[in-house]
Amino acid sequence: MTVDLRHLRYFVAVAEHLSFSRAAEHLHLAQQSLSQQIGALERALDVRLFDRDTRGTRLTGAGHFFLPEARAVLARFDAAVAVAKRAASGEVGRLDLAFLTSTANYMLPPVVRAVRERFPDLDLTTHDVPIDELVAGLRAGRFDAAFTRPPLVTDLATRTLITEPVCAVLPAGHPLADRATLELADLADEDWVLTPRDLWPPWHAKYDRDFAAAGFTPRVVQRAAGVPNLLGLVAAGVGVTRLARSAHNIRRTGVVFVPLAGDRAETVVAWPATREGPVLRNLLDLTTDLAATGDITSWG
């Protein structure tokens, strides 16, 4: 006979009650059946575990030593079952999150805090990366999900978390800096600082369409990767640029943000379209709830 967990549970029950009748009642099992199972266990082990006589049921010396080991096996199995259930519900596991550099300042703190509070046993890793590395990492499976801006690519699924105004970013003291709002066309005669065209072609294709709709091609005098660099160039008076309002949290001096009428930017959570799992589903639900409960862009 093969000894299984059921036999260990029967043995522990009898050992704890020192009564076959009480153990059988506890196990919701017929006493005769319980006696047969304990007898089968003793034969399989070739060890007598209980002394049974008119005075009652007592553990033998072997039974005394077997009891803590049996309890340990059962406890380990119960722990394994609990871990498996928690993994199936997405409460344990690994989560690698990427944050686009320009969104990390306001997205990373609330997302990480919420994940750690709701799922403290997840092994959480974060990465602050440029857009090309973010997309490549999602496609290669290095990142489970990412917080970024569209447009992206068709093999990535996205869910919009927040939208915010897009602003013209002007040097302090610029003649248009005191305007409540601006049209993109109001900046047709300005010098511009923008990111390199090869940084992420889908973004620049959208920029081209926006500028064309406003009736001009921007006079780009310098290109620089990264929002901090663009803001520094604007503060230095090199030119103007166009950024989401949340970029104001990165630099608050030397520049003025003026909303562009009707212009909005999205922040999305993105993940490989073919990948699913409980940890990812929990993340999507959590971040959707988080976005609905407050102004994430106030972080940073």
N, C-alpha and C positions, 0 to 999 in steps of 0.2 A: 504494500500500500504506500502511496505517496502522501507525505504529510503536507497539508496545506494550511492556509491561514484560519480556516474554519476550525480545524482541530486545536490550533493554538488558542483561539477565542474560547472554545469549550473548556480547555484545560484551565485557563486563567479564571473563568467564571467559577468553576468548581473550587479552585484553590482559594479564591477570595471569599466564597460563601461557606467552604468546608461542609458542604451539604449538596448532594446530588439533586434532591428535591427542590431546594431553594434556587440552585443554579439553573435547573430546568425551567422553573417558573420565570426566572429573570430572562432566560433566552427564548421563552415562548416555545419550548421544545418538550416533547414527551420525555419523562425521566428514563424510561427504558432505552429510548433512542440515544439519549445523552450517555448513558452507561456504556452502550455499545460503541459509541464513537471514542470515548476515553479508552476503552479496552483496545480498540483498533490502533489508537495512538501509541499505547504502551507496547503493543506487539511490534509496531513498525520501528519503534526506537529500541526495542529489546530492553526496556527499562521499566520498572514499576514506579509509578509516580505518586500513587496514593495507597495508603493502608486503609482498608475498609473492614470494620467489624461492628459488633453491637454497641460499642462506645461512640461510634461516629466515623467521620472521614478525616484523615490526617495526611499531610504531605510526607512523603518519604524524604530521606536525605537527598536523593537525586532530584526529587520534585522541588525541594527548597532551592537548589541551584538552578533548576530549569526555569523556575517562575520569572526571575528578573530578565532572563534572556528572552523568554517568550514575550514578556511585556515590551521589551525593547524592539523586537521584530515587529510587533503589532503597531507600536507607536511610530516606528519608521515608515511602515506602510501607510498608516493614516496620514502622516505628514506628506508623503509622496502624492497621495490622492488629493490632498488639499492644494499642494503646489500645482498639480495638473489642472485642477479646476480653476485656480486663480489664473494660470496661464491661458486657459481656454477663454476666460472672461477678460483677458488683457490687463490684468492687474500686476503681473510680473513679466519680465522679459527685457529686451533691449530696445532703446529708442534713440536713433541718431537723427538729429534735426539740424538743418542748414538754415541760416538766415542771410538773406541778401544784405550786404554791408549797409546799404542805405535804409533798411528796415529794422536792423538789429537794435538800434538805439531805443525804439519804442515797442517792438514786438517781443524781443527776447525776455525782458524782465517779467512781464505778466504771464507769458506762456510758461516759462520755466517755473515760476512760483506756483501756478495752477497745477502743473503736472506733478510737481513734488508734493503738493498738499493732497491731491486726490489719489495719486498712485505712487506712494513713497518707495515702493519696492521695485520700481522700474529703474533700470540702469540707463540713465539719461546722459547723452553727450550732445554738445552743441558746437556748431561750426559757423564762423562769420566769413562768408566767401563772396567773391564776385559772381556775376550772373553766369558766365560760361562754365565756371567750375561747379556752380550749383546745379545747372542742368545736366552736366556730365555725371555728377555724383548721383543724381536721382536715377539716371538711365542705367548706371553701372551697379546700382544697389548699395552704394556707400552710404547714402542718406535715405531714410525712410520717408521723410517729408521735408518740405522747405517752405519758408515764408518769403515771398518775393512779389514782384510786380509783373503783370502781363504787358504785352503778349509774349507767350512762351512758344511751345512746340506742340504738335498734335498728339504725341504719345504720352503727354503728361495730363492728368486730370487736375482740375483746380476747383476750389470753392472760394468765393469772394467773402472776405471777412469784414473789411471796412472800405469805405470810400471817403475821400477827403479832397478839399480844394487843391487845385494846382495854382501856383503863384508865380508871377514874375519876380525874380530876385534882382534887386537893384542896389547899386552902391549907396550908402548913406549920403544924403544930400542931393541925390539925383532929382532933376526937375519933376519927374513923375512919382516920386516917392510918397507924396502926401495924398495921392489919389486913393479913393475907397476901393475901386476896382479898375481893371484895365482890360482892353481887348488885346488879343495877340497882335493884331494889326497896328496897334499903337507903338509897337517896338520894332517896326519895319526898318527904321533908319539907325538902329542901335548896333554897336559891335556886340558880338555874342561869344560866350565861352560854352562849349559843349563837350560831351564825352567823345572819344574816338569812334568813328563810324563802324570799325570792325569789332567794337566791344561787344555788341549784341545786335546784329542786323535787324531782327524783328522790331526792336525799339526804334531804331532810326528810320525804318520804313514808315512807322506810325508818325514820327516827328515830321518826316517829309510831307506826309499827307496833311498834317495839321498846318504846317507853314504854307503849303500850297493853297489850302482853303482860306487862309488869312491873306493871301494875295502877294506873298513875297518869299524870297529865298534868303535865309539869315546870312549875314556877313560874319562868318566865323573867324575870329582873329587868333583863337588859341583853343586847343583841345586838351582835356585832362581827365584822367580816370578817377572816379570817386567823388562823392558829394563833398567831402571836406575840401578837396582841391578846388572844385568849382566855386565853392563859397569863398575860399581864400582869394581866388582870382577876382571875383566880383568885389569883395571888400577892398582889394587893391586898385579898383577902378579900371581893370582891363576890359570888362564888358559886362553884359547882363546874361542871365540864364533863366531857366524855367524848371521849377522843382515842386514836388509835393510839399504842402504846408508843414508836415512833420519834420522836414529837414531843418526847420528853424530851431529845433532842439539841439542840433549839432553846432550851430554858430549863431550867437545872439547879438554880436556887435559888428559894426561896419557894414551891415547889409540890412535891407528892408524888404519884407515880403508883402506883395500886393496881389490879392486874388485876381485870377484871370476869369472873366465872366464865362460861366457855363463849362469850365474846364475842370474835370474831376480825375483823380487817380485812384486806382484800386490797389489794395494789398490782398493777396490770395495765399492760401495754403495749397501747395502743389504736391502731387505724389505720382508715382508711375501708374498709368491707367490700368495695367494688368495685375497690379499687386493689391491684395486685401489681407486683412488679418485683424484679430481683436484689438491689438495694441493700436494699430492705425485707426480703426473705427472709434476707439475711445478718444484718441487725439482729435479727430475731426469733430466729434460731438463736443468735447471740452472747449476747443477753440471757437466753435460756433457759439456756444453759450457765453464764452468770455467776451466775444465781440459784441454780443447783444446786451451785455450788462453795463458797459461803460465805454468811455472814450479812450481807446488804447493809445491813440496818438498823443495823449497827454503825458505818457511815460517818457523816460529818457533823461 
